[in-house]
Amino acid sequence: MTLIAESHDELRPLMFSIAYRMLGSVAEAEDVVQEALLRMTRAAAEGEEPRNLDAWATTVTTRLAIDTLRSARARRETYVGTWLPEPLVAGREADPAHRVELADSVSTAMLVLMETLTPQERAVFILREAFGYDYADIATIVEQSEAACRQHFSRARRHLETGHQRFQASAERRDELAAAFLAVVQGGRAEDLERLLADDVVFWADGGGKAPATPRPLHGAVAVARFLAGLVRRGAPLGIRLEPTLVNGEPGLLTIGPSSELLGALSMMFDEDGQVVSLSNQINPDKLRHLGDVGDLNALMRDQ
């Protein structure tokens, strides 16, 4: 057996972490990892097996992810409604390789923003920011010059910093804010919810045409508070409940159906005043299946 074959389990977390950051999709990232491992195994069988397996795995995974992202962009242009990444939920990832370090580069807001970068810019930014590669190594991986990689990173960072302002709260403060938000949401009073939302709060929902979702983002504390209060009122008689969790490293809520099936995963971001500035609700069942049994939200709502 070759060294690469013996190292599959050790390499998969690194490879998945790169591919997921590149694609924002658990399913697509896993496909990239499997294809990368297959190519590496074939190359090793033919006598090509560098000593630094991590570097080799990073190179093969990144190049495949760049190609996959290019084709994925075309599909996402025809996606029904708002596109949000597939969530990573603490405690629900059955595959150990999916338990990536939940840093800023995998937050839902950051993954959405990175959709606006070119595949090359995204790869350079991730390799530099999340994995600390120097420009010489990045240039080899993405097959561009060091100067080009520096430009890619500079453009990506400027763009992302403009659109992404994150409040760095302690874990304790983050949990306090999330618990307070959950308590108010469960109360179902729009006026109480308004006080926890920033004036310019935005609510996104991804149903992918397979679950009832707002077709466009909702803006403003009044609109978002009324919408959330309405969801709670409709869901309570159906036995739908909310559970606190971490979604992509951010405070979040899982929507759980009457038979303990998963219906949605919502992540939120707070500002320095402790108010919610964004809410991202993933309810597309196809994007939740890696987290366990998924329910049919459409059917539940029809039976109401």
Number of C-alpha atoms within 10 A of each C-alpha: 7 11 13 23 15 10 13 15 12 13 18 21 19 20 28 25 25 25 29 25 25 29 26 24 19 23 16 20 25 19 17 26 28 17 15 24 22 14 14 21 19 15 13 17 14 9 10 11 17 12 10 8 16 15 13 16 21 21 20 20 28 27 20 17 27 21 13 19 22 14 11 14 15 10 10 13 9 8 13 13 18 18 18 24 23 28 27 27 25 16 10 13 16 11 10 10 17 22 18 21 14 17 11 17 19 27 24 27 24 19 23 15 16 25 19 13 17 16 22 24 23 24 28 27 28 22 23 18 15 17 12 11 15 14 19 14 15 23 18 13 20 19 14 13 14 16 11 16 25 20 14 19 22 14 14 24 15 10 15 16 12 9 11 11 14 16 14 13 14 9 11 9 12 17 18 14 19 24 18 11 24 17 12 18 20 16 14 19 17 20 14 15 24 21 15 22 24 19 16 15 23 20 24 23 26 29 25 21 15 15 21 15 19 15 15 12 16 18 15 16 24 19 15 24 24 16 15 18 21 14 14 18 14 14 20 15 11 14 13 20 18 22 12 18 22 22 24 28 21 26 22 27 24 22 21 20 22 15 10 14 16 23 24 26 29 27 26 24 25 25 16 10 9 19 18 25 22 19 23 22 23 28 30 26 22 14 22 22 15 20 19 12 13 21 21 16 21 12 10 15 13 7 8 9
